[in-house]
Amino acid sequence: MRNYVKEGTIPFHVPGHKQGKGTKELAKLLGPACLKIDMTCMEDLDNICNPVGVIKKAEQLAAQLFHAENAFFLVNGTTNGIQGMIMSVCEPGDKIIIPRNAHKSVLGGIILSGAEPVYIEPEIDAFMGIAMGITPEKLAHALKEHPEAKAVFVLNPTYYGIASELSTIVKLAHAFGKAVLVDEAHGAHLQFDPRLPLSAMEAGADLSACSMHKLGGSLTQSSILFQQGKLVNPKKVKAVLNLTQTTSPSYILLASLDIARQQLAQQGEELVAKMYDLTMWARSEIKKIEGLYLLGDEELGDPGCFAQDPTKIVINVRGLGLSGFEAEKILRKDYHLQVELADLFNILALVSIGDDRESLSRLIMALQQMANKQKVKNVVKYSLPLPKLPEMVVSPRDAFYGKTRALPFRKAEGEISAEMIMAYPPGIPILCPGERITRETIDYVKLLIKEKAVIQGPEDHELKTIKVLQNRVRKDNEADFPLRLA
């Protein structure tokens, strides 16, 4: 790419802005250097659909660094990787064991593949109001109940930084002959410090999708899918990825993956150790602030919390009489700090290799001042727990493609949803297509809307109405639908 610019090559190919000459305003925003390397597929730049040159070499280097046998660069984000993993192992009608707190992209993979999910209920931390990991015991039960399942899907770690007992889970699944697919969107840094949870490839997983842009240093939307072992054919994985990924990839994104990989190969241990040490200092300071509670050591060892990534600073603000959404707005408006996510009870501040003592000092100061200004302390604003997992009545694919009608959401209790509902972030579905709508779910979602959470999934973005299946299935007719929670 640098040589192309250095040689002064005249472009008679897409993109049409022709190195920024055709889009002056964009050139002002991004700079001429960026637009000059916005290129397309050509011989010396290789082709992501069938890499044989520089992309192939870059992927081989990434696989070597992350202890995998194969690596596939993704410019459609980890969503592309997660859906590719599921479609690589599941055909229509096949079952796959997944935790119910998986990201929305997993449900997309279920619908696209036609697979049928066997949900494992994750452990719940009632005080924090969040779902944790899964236990080997629940997985063993699911494997025995559903020996025909083709694979096991695991989060490592969750959005909140909680890791399940991954190595044990992998050994257990492999003992049953099942491939292990790992959503490692938040784990690009794990292998570079032994104080962090074990990475998917190190634990022996067969496939893992990693968001390099989240914590590895590449540009947003760039990710890598890793493969190892004999349970999943890498050629099948590549064929599946070619079905859904763009044929016009951004070479800026691809180059950012290679640059991030190079930096981690040369400085990864040093950078991640510094990030970890800064995080632990910041956590020690935040723990001193009255009214705040950190998700941390107290939860380790609890079911579903085998390990934790402390660089995800999850701060419970219920002791200040605030919701997480209110705390997020205060930090942004009054202190110009933007946290990664907020929910009813918590905010999540993400620490990365780009942070330093100054940025974390500003976070600590803002939290101290926010807490000091709250006149009400130790008064919980909401006591509503996470709703119980809904009953799955039909498969997500059948519900997605089924005949539907629209009903007022507040009156939809007992109906079968044809849509997904989630707060984004974290993007974990509260309700999935094919699940029965309960009063508990309706009340919880209404509370999220009241707190101005960003609700995604339904066609009606205000959620005044929801699409449900035309033919309502009664609870006493469960025998016709064998899909169950494990």
C-alpha positions as CSV (number, residue, x, y, z in Angstrom):
1,M,0.0,0.0,0.0
2,R,2.9,2.4,0.8
3,N,4.6,1.5,-2.4
4,Y,1.5,2.2,-4.4
5,V,1.4,5.8,-3.0
6,K,5.2,6.2,-3.3
7,E,5.2,5.2,-6.9
8,G,2.5,7.8,-7.8
9,T,0.2,5.2,-9.4
10,I,-2.7,6.8,-11.2
11,P,-6.0,5.0,-10.2
12,F,-8.5,3.9,-12.8
13,H,-10.3,1.7,-10.4
14,V,-12.7,2.0,-7.5
15,P,-13.1,3.6,-5.0
16,G,-14.5,6.5,-7.0
17,H,-13.1,9.2,-4.7
18,K,-9.7,8.6,-6.5
19,Q,-7.4,9.1,-3.5
20,G,-9.6,11.8,-2.0
21,K,-9.7,14.1,-5.0
22,G,-13.4,13.5,-5.6
23,T,-14.5,14.0,-1.9
24,K,-12.9,17.1,-0.6
25,E,-14.8,17.2,2.7
26,L,-13.9,13.6,3.5
27,A,-10.3,14.3,2.7
28,K,-10.3,17.2,5.1
29,L,-11.7,14.9,7.8
30,L,-9.5,11.9,7.3
31,G,-6.5,13.5,5.7
32,P,-5.0,12.7,2.3
33,A,-2.7,9.9,3.6
34,C,-5.7,7.8,4.7
35,L,-7.6,8.2,1.4
36,K,-4.6,7.5,-0.7
37,I,-4.3,4.0,0.8
38,D,-8.1,3.3,0.5
39,M,-7.6,0.6,-2.2
40,T,-9.2,-2.4,-3.8
41,C,-8.3,-5.9,-4.8
42,M,-5.3,-6.1,-7.2
43,E,-2.5,-8.5,-7.8
44,D,0.1,-7.1,-5.3
45,L,-2.6,-6.5,-2.6
46,D,-4.2,-10.0,-2.8
47,N,-7.9,-11.0,-2.4
48,I,-9.6,-11.8,0.9
49,C,-11.9,-14.3,-0.8
50,N,-9.0,-16.5,-1.9
51,P,-5.8,-15.1,-0.3
52,V,-2.5,-16.4,-1.8
53,G,-0.2,-13.4,-1.2
54,V,0.2,-10.7,1.4
55,I,-3.2,-11.4,3.1
56,K,-2.3,-15.1,3.4
57,K,1.1,-14.3,4.9
58,A,-0.5,-11.8,7.3
59,E,-3.1,-14.4,8.4
60,Q,-0.3,-17.0,8.9
61,L,1.6,-14.6,11.2
62,A,-1.6,-14.0,13.2
63,A,-2.3,-17.7,13.6
64,Q,1.3,-18.2,14.8
65,L,1.0,-15.4,17.4
66,F,-2.4,-16.6,18.7
67,H,-1.4,-20.3,18.9
68,A,-3.9,-21.3,16.2
69,E,-3.5,-23.4,13.1
70,N,-5.4,-21.0,10.8
71,A,-6.5,-17.4,11.0
72,F,-9.1,-15.6,8.8
73,F,-9.1,-11.8,8.6
74,L,-12.6,-10.3,8.9
75,V,-13.7,-6.8,7.9
76,N,-17.4,-7.4,8.8
77,G,-16.6,-7.5,12.5
78,T,-16.8,-10.4,14.9
79,T,-20.5,-10.8,14.0
80,N,-19.3,-12.2,10.7
81,G,-17.0,-14.6,12.6
82,I,-19.6,-15.8,15.0
83,Q,-22.1,-16.4,12.3
84,G,-19.4,-18.2,10.3
85,M,-18.5,-20.4,13.2
86,I,-22.1,-21.6,13.7
87,M,-22.7,-22.1,9.9
88,S,-19.5,-24.1,9.6
89,V,-20.7,-26.8,12.1
90,C,-24.5,-26.7,11.9
91,E,-26.9,-27.5,9.1
92,P,-30.7,-26.9,9.3
93,G,-32.2,-28.8,12.2
94,D,-28.9,-29.5,14.0
95,K,-28.7,-28.6,17.6
96,I,-26.1,-26.4,19.2
97,I,-25.6,-25.8,22.9
98,I,-25.3,-22.1,23.8
99,P,-25.5,-19.8,26.9
100,R,-28.7,-17.7,26.8
101,N,-26.7,-14.5,27.4
102,A,-24.9,-14.8,24.1
103,H,-24.6,-11.8,21.8
104,K,-27.3,-11.0,19.2
105,S,-25.0,-12.2,16.4
106,V,-25.3,-15.7,17.8
107,L,-29.1,-15.6,17.2
108,G,-28.3,-14.3,13.7
109,G,-26.1,-17.4,13.1
110,I,-28.9,-19.6,14.4
111,I,-31.4,-18.1,12.0
112,L,-29.0,-18.2,9.0
113,S,-27.9,-21.8,9.7
114,G,-31.3,-23.2,10.6
115,A,-29.8,-24.7,13.8
116,E,-31.9,-25.2,16.9
117,P,-30.5,-23.8,20.1
118,V,-30.3,-25.7,23.3
119,Y,-29.9,-22.9,25.9
120,I,-27.9,-23.2,29.0
121,E,-29.0,-20.8,31.7
122,P,-26.1,-18.8,32.9
123,E,-25.5,-18.0,36.5
124,I,-27.0,-14.7,37.7
125,D,-25.5,-12.2,40.1
126,A,-28.6,-10.7,41.7
127,F,-26.9,-7.7,43.3
128,M,-25.1,-6.6,40.1
129,G,-28.1,-7.5,38.0
130,I,-26.0,-9.3,35.3
131,A,-25.6,-12.8,33.8
132,M,-22.3,-14.5,34.5
133,G,-20.8,-17.6,32.9
134,I,-21.9,-21.2,32.6
135,T,-20.7,-24.1,34.8
136,P,-19.3,-27.4,33.6
137,E,-22.1,-29.2,35.5
138,K,-24.8,-27.5,33.5
139,L,-22.9,-28.2,30.3
140,A,-22.6,-31.9,31.2
141,H,-26.3,-32.1,31.8
142,A,-27.0,-30.5,28.4
143,L,-24.6,-32.9,26.6
144,K,-26.2,-35.9,28.2
145,E,-29.7,-34.6,27.4
146,H,-28.8,-33.7,23.9
147,P,-26.1,-36.1,22.6
148,E,-27.0,-35.2,19.0
149,A,-25.9,-31.6,19.4
150,K,-23.2,-30.7,17.0
151,A,-21.2,-28.1,19.0
152,V,-20.9,-26.1,22.2
153,F,-20.8,-22.3,22.1
154,V,-19.0,-20.4,24.9
155,L,-18.3,-16.7,25.8
156,N,-14.8,-15.9,26.9
157,P,-15.1,-13.6,28.6
158,T,-18.6,-12.1,28.8
159,Y,-19.1,-8.4,28.1
160,Y,-18.7,-7.8,31.8
161,G,-15.3,-9.6,31.9
162,I,-16.5,-12.9,33.5
163,A,-14.9,-16.1,32.3
164,S,-16.2,-19.6,32.7
165,E,-14.0,-22.6,33.4
166,L,-13.0,-22.8,29.8
167,S,-10.4,-25.5,29.8
168,T,-12.7,-27.9,31.7
169,I,-15.6,-27.0,29.3
170,V,-13.4,-27.8,26.3
171,K,-12.3,-31.1,27.6
172,L,-15.8,-32.1,28.5
173,A,-17.2,-31.1,25.1
174,H,-14.4,-32.9,23.3
175,A,-15.1,-36.0,25.4
176,F,-18.5,-36.0,23.8
177,G,-17.0,-35.4,20.3
178,K,-18.4,-31.8,20.1
179,A,-16.6,-28.8,18.7
180,V,-16.2,-25.8,20.9
181,L,-16.9,-22.4,19.4
182,V,-15.9,-19.3,21.4
183,D,-17.0,-15.7,21.2
184,E,-13.8,-14.0,22.3
185,A,-14.8,-10.6,21.1
186,H,-13.4,-9.1,24.3
187,G,-10.3,-11.3,24.6
188,A,-7.6,-10.2,22.1
189,H,-5.3,-9.3,25.0
190,L,-5.8,-12.4,27.2
191,Q,-2.8,-14.5,26.2
192,F,-0.3,-11.7,26.8
193,D,-0.5,-11.8,30.6
194,P,-0.8,-14.9,32.8
195,R,-2.9,-12.9,35.4
196,L,-5.7,-12.7,32.8
197,P,-8.2,-15.5,32.0
198,L,-7.0,-18.3,29.6
199,S,-7.6,-17.6,25.9
200,A,-9.7,-19.8,23.8
201,M,-6.9,-21.2,21.6
202,E,-4.8,-21.9,24.7
203,A,-7.7,-23.7,26.3
204,G,-8.0,-26.0,23.2
205,A,-11.1,-24.5,21.6
206,D,-11.8,-25.4,17.9
207,L,-12.9,-22.0,16.7
208,S,-12.8,-18.5,18.2
209,A,-13.8,-15.1,16.9
210,C,-11.7,-12.3,18.2
211,S,-12.5,-8.5,18.0
212,M,-9.0,-7.2,17.5
213,H,-10.5,-3.7,17.3
214,K,-11.9,-3.9,20.8
215,L,-8.7,-4.6,22.7
216,G,-6.0,-5.5,20.2
217,G,-5.4,-2.0,18.6
218,S,-6.9,-2.4,15.1
219,L,-9.6,-0.3,13.6
220,T,-13.3,-0.7,14.4
221,Q,-15.0,-3.5,12.5
222,S,-11.7,-5.5,12.0
223,S,-11.6,-9.0,13.6
224,I,-10.0,-12.4,13.2
225,L,-11.4,-15.9,13.3
226,F,-9.1,-18.6,14.6
227,Q,-9.2,-22.4,14.0
228,Q,-7.3,-25.4,15.3
229,G,-7.8,-29.2,15.6
230,K,-9.6,-31.8,13.4
231,L,-13.2,-31.3,14.5
232,V,-13.8,-28.4,12.2
233,N,-12.6,-28.3,8.6
234,P,-10.8,-24.9,7.9
235,K,-11.8,-25.1,4.2
236,K,-15.4,-25.3,5.2
237,V,-14.9,-22.3,7.4
238,K,-13.4,-20.2,4.6
239,A,-16.2,-21.3,2.2
240,V,-18.8,-20.1,4.8
241,L,-17.1,-16.8,5.4
242,N,-17.1,-16.2,1.6
243,L,-20.9,-16.4,1.6
244,T,-21.4,-13.5,4.0
245,Q,-18.3,-11.3,3.9
246,T,-17.9,-8.4,1.5
247,T,-16.1,-8.8,-1.8
248,S,-14.9,-5.2,-1.5
249,P,-13.0,-5.3,1.8
250,S,-11.4,-2.2,3.2
251,Y,-7.6,-2.6,2.9
252,I,-7.3,0.1,5.6
253,L,-9.0,-2.3,8.0
254,L,-6.9,-5.3,6.8
255,A,-3.7,-3.3,7.2
256,S,-4.8,-2.3,10.7
257,L,-5.1,-5.9,11.6
258,D,-1.6,-6.6,10.4
259,I,-0.2,-3.6,12.2
260,A,-2.0,-4.5,15.5
261,R,-0.7,-8.1,15.2
262,Q,2.8,-6.8,14.7
263,Q,2.6,-4.6,17.7
264,L,1.3,-7.4,19.9
265,A,4.0,-9.7,18.6
266,Q,6.8,-7.3,19.5
267,Q,5.4,-5.5,22.6
268,G,2.3,-7.5,23.6
269,E,3.5,-8.7,27.0
270,E,4.9,-5.3,27.9
271,L,1.8,-3.4,26.8
272,V,-0.7,-5.7,28.5
273,A,1.3,-5.9,31.7
274,K,1.2,-2.1,31.9
275,M,-2.5,-2.1,31.2
276,Y,-3.1,-4.6,33.9
277,D,-1.1,-2.8,36.5
278,L,-2.8,0.5,35.7
279,T,-6.1,-1.2,36.0
280,M,-5.4,-2.6,39.5
281,W,-4.2,0.8,40.7
282,A,-7.4,2.4,39.4
283,R,-9.6,-0.3,40.9
284,S,-7.9,0.2,44.3
285,E,-8.7,3.9,44.2
286,I,-12.3,3.4,43.0
287,K,-13.0,1.0,45.8
288,K,-12.4,3.8,48.3
289,I,-15.3,5.9,46.9
290,E,-18.4,5.6,49.1
291,G,-21.5,4.4,47.4
292,L,-19.7,2.5,44.6
293,Y,-19.1,-1.3,44.4
294,L,-16.8,-3.0,42.0
295,L,-17.4,-6.4,40.4
296,G,-14.2,-8.2,41.5
297,D,-12.5,-10.7,43.8
298,E,-15.6,-11.2,45.9
299,E,-17.3,-13.0,43.0
300,L,-14.4,-15.2,42.0
301,G,-15.2,-18.8,42.8
302,D,-18.9,-18.3,42.6
303,P,-20.7,-20.5,40.2
304,G,-20.2,-19.2,36.7
305,C,-17.3,-17.0,37.7
306,F,-14.1,-19.0,37.4
307,A,-12.0,-16.0,36.4
308,Q,-12.4,-12.3,35.7
309,D,-10.7,-9.8,33.4
310,P,-10.2,-6.8,35.8
311,T,-9.6,-4.5,32.9
312,K,-13.4,-4.4,32.6
313,I,-14.1,-2.1,35.5
314,V,-17.7,-2.8,36.3
315,I,-19.0,-0.2,38.8
316,N,-22.3,-0.7,40.6
317,V,-23.9,2.7,41.3
318,R,-27.1,1.5,43.0
319,G,-25.7,2.7,46.4
320,L,-25.8,6.3,45.0
321,G,-29.5,6.1,44.3
322,L,-28.6,6.2,40.5
323,S,-29.2,3.9,37.7
324,G,-26.3,3.0,35.5
325,F,-27.9,5.0,32.7
326,E,-28.0,8.2,34.8
327,A,-24.4,7.7,35.9
328,E,-23.4,7.4,32.3
329,K,-25.1,10.6,31.4
330,I,-23.5,12.5,34.3
331,L,-20.0,11.3,33.4
332,R,-20.5,12.3,29.7
333,K,-22.2,15.7,30.3
334,D,-20.3,17.0,33.4
335,Y,-16.9,15.3,32.9
336,H,-16.7,14.5,29.2
337,L,-16.1,10.8,29.9
338,Q,-17.8,8.1,27.9
339,V,-18.1,4.7,29.4
340,E,-18.3,1.5,27.4
341,L,-21.9,0.6,28.6
342,A,-24.5,1.2,31.2
343,D,-27.4,-0.9,32.5
344,L,-29.9,-0.5,35.3
345,F,-27.3,-0.9,38.0
346,N,-23.9,-0.6,36.5
347,I,-21.5,1.3,34.3
348,L,-18.5,-0.4,32.6
349,A,-15.2,1.5,32.1
350,L,-13.0,-0.4,29.7
351,V,-9.2,-0.1,30.1
352,S,-7.0,-0.8,27.1
353,I,-3.4,-0.5,25.8
354,G,-4.2,3.0,24.9
355,D,-4.8,4.2,28.5
356,D,-2.3,5.8,30.9
357,R,-2.3,7.1,34.4
358,E,-3.7,10.5,33.3
359,S,-6.8,9.1,31.6
360,L,-7.5,6.8,34.6
361,S,-6.9,9.6,37.0
362,R,-9.6,11.6,35.3
363,L,-12.0,8.7,35.6
364,I,-11.3,8.3,39.3
365,M,-11.7,12.1,39.9
366,A,-15.0,12.1,38.0
367,L,-16.4,9.1,40.0
368,Q,-15.3,10.8,43.3
369,Q,-17.0,14.0,42.4
370,M,-20.2,12.3,41.1
371,A,-20.4,10.3,44.4
372,N,-19.8,13.4,46.6
373,K,-22.6,15.3,44.8
374,Q,-25.2,12.6,45.5
375,K,-27.1,13.6,48.6
376,V,-28.8,10.2,48.7
377,K,-26.6,7.3,49.6
378,N,-27.4,3.6,49.9
379,V,-30.9,4.0,48.5
380,V,-31.5,1.6,45.7
381,K,-33.4,3.1,42.8
382,Y,-34.6,-0.2,41.4
383,S,-34.9,-3.6,42.9
384,L,-36.3,-5.3,39.8
385,P,-34.2,-8.4,39.1
386,L,-33.3,-9.7,35.6
387,P,-36.4,-11.5,34.2
388,K,-36.3,-15.3,34.1
389,L,-35.4,-16.8,30.8
390,P,-38.4,-17.1,28.6
391,E,-39.8,-20.4,27.4
392,M,-38.7,-21.3,23.8
393,V,-41.7,-22.6,22.0
394,V,-40.6,-22.7,18.4
395,S,-37.1,-22.3,16.8
396,P,-35.8,-18.8,16.1
397,R,-35.7,-19.5,12.4
398,D,-39.3,-20.7,12.2
399,A,-40.4,-17.6,14.3
400,F,-38.4,-15.2,12.1
401,Y,-39.9,-16.5,8.9
402,G,-43.4,-17.3,10.3
403,K,-46.6,-15.5,9.7
404,T,-47.0,-12.6,12.1
405,R,-49.3,-9.9,13.4
406,A,-48.5,-6.7,15.4
407,L,-49.9,-6.3,19.0
408,P,-49.4,-3.6,21.6
409,F,-46.3,-4.6,23.5
410,R,-48.0,-4.1,26.9
411,K,-50.8,-6.5,25.9
412,A,-48.5,-9.2,24.4
413,E,-48.2,-11.4,27.5
414,G,-48.4,-15.1,26.5
415,E,-47.8,-14.5,22.8
416,I,-44.8,-16.0,20.9
417,S,-42.4,-13.3,19.8
418,A,-41.3,-13.0,16.2
419,E,-38.7,-10.4,17.0
420,M,-35.7,-9.9,19.2
421,I,-35.5,-7.3,22.0
422,M,-32.3,-6.1,23.6
423,A,-30.6,-3.2,25.2
424,Y,-27.5,-2.2,23.2
425,P,-24.8,-2.3,24.5
426,P,-24.3,-5.1,25.6
427,G,-26.5,-6.6,22.8
428,I,-27.7,-9.6,24.8
429,P,-31.3,-10.5,23.8
430,I,-33.9,-10.1,26.6
431,L,-36.3,-11.8,24.2
432,C,-35.6,-13.9,21.2
433,P,-37.8,-14.9,18.2
434,G,-39.8,-18.1,19.2
435,E,-39.9,-17.3,22.9
436,R,-43.1,-16.7,25.0
437,I,-43.6,-13.1,26.2
438,T,-44.1,-12.9,29.9
439,R,-45.4,-10.1,32.1
440,E,-42.0,-10.1,33.8
441,T,-40.2,-9.4,30.5
442,I,-42.7,-6.7,29.6
443,D,-42.2,-4.9,32.9
444,Y,-38.4,-5.1,32.7
445,V,-38.3,-3.8,29.1
446,K,-40.6,-0.9,30.0
447,L,-38.3,0.0,32.8
448,L,-35.3,0.1,30.4
449,I,-37.3,2.3,28.1
450,K,-38.1,4.6,31.0
451,E,-34.4,4.9,31.7
452,K,-33.9,5.8,28.0
453,A,-31.8,2.7,27.3
454,V,-31.1,2.1,23.6
455,I,-33.5,-0.7,22.6
456,Q,-32.8,-2.6,19.4
457,G,-34.4,-5.5,17.6
458,P,-38.0,-4.8,17.0
459,E,-39.3,-3.1,13.8
460,D,-41.1,-0.5,15.9
461,H,-38.2,1.3,17.5
462,E,-40.4,2.8,20.1
463,L,-41.7,-0.7,21.0
464,K,-45.3,0.4,21.2
465,T,-46.0,-2.7,19.2
466,I,-44.3,-6.1,18.7
467,K,-44.6,-8.7,16.0
468,V,-45.9,-12.0,17.3
469,L,-46.8,-15.3,15.6
470,Q,-50.3,-15.4,14.2
471,N,-51.0,-18.8,15.7
472,R,-50.6,-18.6,19.5
473,V,-49.3,-21.8,21.1
474,R,-50.8,-22.5,24.5
475,K,-48.6,-23.5,27.4
476,D,-50.4,-26.8,27.8
477,N,-49.3,-27.8,24.3
478,E,-45.6,-28.0,25.1
479,A,-45.3,-31.7,24.1
480,D,-45.4,-30.7,20.5
481,F,-42.2,-28.6,20.9
482,P,-39.2,-30.6,22.3
483,L,-36.8,-27.6,22.5
484,R,-36.0,-27.0,26.1
485,L,-33.6,-25.2,28.4
486,A,-30.8,-27.5,29.5
